[in-house]
Amino acid sequence: MRKQLRKTAFIVPYPFIPPKNGGHHAAFGFCEFLSRETEVICISTTNNEDSELFHLEKLFKDVITKYINPVVLYRILSSLKRHQVKWCITHQPFITLFILPFSRYLDTRFAIYVQNIEFQRFRSLNKIWWPLLYFIEWLTYKNADQLFFISPADYQETLSLFQLCPDQCSVVHYGTYLTKPPENKQHMRSTIVNKLHLDPQSKIILFFGPQTYAPNLEAVQIIRDQIYPVLESKAPFPYEILICGGGMPTDQLRSFESYANLHYLGFVEDIEAYITAADMMINPILAGGGVKTKIIESIAASTSVISFQTGATGMDFSVTGEKLITVADHDIHAFVDHMIEVGQRGYVPTPEAFYETYFWGHAIQPALALLEGSR
């Protein structure tokens, strides 16, 4: 039963329905579970599909000028006023910078759901405009009423980077829909084995993520050029490596043809089935920022994860147990050794504490507590 709270707006300034990547899933899950507890108006772009799970207003087009277009500003402010919104939560600091100076006229308070420290992410990608992003984040974070961080690591780091008040900040984890290990793991494995005509005795090793994102493409190249040759020489068991995620550059596609047990599958609609079916997910990510949501999704499906340390940044290691193994960046032989260890030890269930932390219904409680306190 819904609590009687004042209305809340959640602004997602890009298409996220249906969700296709970690950022989309973060916005969708946050909005869905918040809507289960209170009345939420989600404001987003016109190229979203409709949702039956929450109220969606498609107020502006998905073009870069949305961040400076006065018509967009007018439509957003009008919606906030019409719905008498007490709290407005944004999924980006950039749209907040546009709206914040005018929100005070509406008696609306602003929070930001921080998925990444953006300037660090773009600096790690060698983008020359990262100082501009630092200034935008500093300005918006200083002036927002509340910040929700997707990980404890980002929370602690941002306090220092931007000299923020701890009372202004809290952690709202990226969530999972699962509350316990899936019971259909073996069935999903059989389904994928039959679908792809794999050897039932082979270990299924998975990596997934859009190849249009440079750190994911780099990770695939590391799998193909560095991890695969070492695994091929060491593995005491048969295995199949599956790479899922659309956008692979054409000049890279042919390189997979010479590998018998390394498969690029492109974008798959039922990625959850592959995650559940896999014996392990490997995450040789060396750049980017924020929590790698693929790790949370994999552990939730009770699939073990081997990751470079950079790729596991932001995870709460106190609740992952044996399901998450981290390796020093670039240490390929140690990475492969842990893959073999996971393959040989057999199934280990995800700890109950993981779901207590990362289930969406638990994860959004800090946000709900803030809204309840402002009734």
Protein Blocks (a to p, Z undefined) as FASTA:
>chain_A
ZZdddddddddfbdfbdcfbfklmmmmmmmmmmmmmmccdddddfkbccdfkbccddfbd
cdfklmmpmklmmmmmmmmmmnopabdcdfbfklmmmmmmmmmmnopacddddfbdfklm
mmmnopaklmmmmmmmmmmmmmpmbdcdfbfklmmmmmmmnopafklpccdddddfbfbd
cfklmmmmmmmmmmnopafkbccdddeddfkbmklmmmmmmmmmmmmmmmmmmocbdcdd
ddedehiafklmmmmmmpmkbccebjafklmlmmmmpmbdcdddfededjdfklmmmmmn
opacdddfklmgoiafklnmmmbccddehilmlmmmmmmmmmmnopadddfklmmmmgmk
lmmmmmmmmmmmmZZ
